[in-house]
Amino acid sequence: MLFLDKNPTIDKTSTMDRIAVGLGFPAENARQIVKEAVKFFLKEPDIEDFKRVIKKVNPIKHNS
């Protein structure tokens, strides 16, 4: 979504919240995860940096 349209709106981010939950992120973390993802992808980051930030926001046991 963000690669095609670099203008995140409320309805797009609420859809992304639902996608995050569908991908297995806890519902209580979805908003923060999406917020960090939007902020991160608008800067065109490195994927390893992105994974590090998401792990920080969603502190569950991860299999690197």
C-alpha positions in Angstrom: 0.0 0.0 0.0 2.7 2.5 1.0 4.8 1.8 -2.0 2.0 2.7 -4.4 0.5 5.6 -2.5 2.9 7.4 -0.1 -0.1 9.2 1.5 -1.4 7.2 4.4 -4.9 8.2 5.5 -7.0 7.0 8.5 -9.0 4.5 6.4 -5.8 3.1 4.9 -4.1 2.7 8.2 -7.2 1.1 9.8 -7.1 -1.5 6.9 -3.4 -2.0 7.7 -4.3 -2.5 11.4 -6.6 -5.3 10.4 -3.9 -6.8 8.1 -1.4 -6.7 11.0 -3.8 -8.6 13.2 -4.4 -11.1 10.4 -0.7 -11.6 10.1 -0.6 -12.6 13.7 0.4 -9.5 15.6 -1.6 -8.9 18.8 -4.5 -6.6 18.4 -3.3 -4.4 21.2 0.0 -3.8 19.3 -1.5 -3.4 15.8 -1.9 0.4 15.9 1.7 1.0 17.1 3.1 -1.5 14.6 1.3 0.2 11.7 2.4 3.6 12.9 6.0 2.5 13.0 5.7 0.7 9.6 4.3 3.8 8.0 6.9 6.1 9.5 9.6 3.7 8.5 8.6 3.0 4.9 8.1 6.6 4.1 11.9 6.9 4.5 12.6 3.8 2.4 14.6 2.0 5.0 16.7 -1.2 5.0 14.6 -4.3 5.7 16.9 -5.3 8.7 16.2 -2.0 10.3 12.5 -2.5 9.7 12.6 -5.9 11.4 14.5 -4.5 14.4 11.9 -1.7 14.9 8.9 -4.0 14.6 10.5 -6.4 17.1 11.0 -3.5 19.5 7.3 -2.5 19.2 6.1 -6.1 19.4 8.2 -7.6 22.2 7.4 -11.3 21.8 9.8 -14.1 21.3 11.1 -14.0 17.8 12.9 -16.5 15.7 15.4 -14.2 14.0 
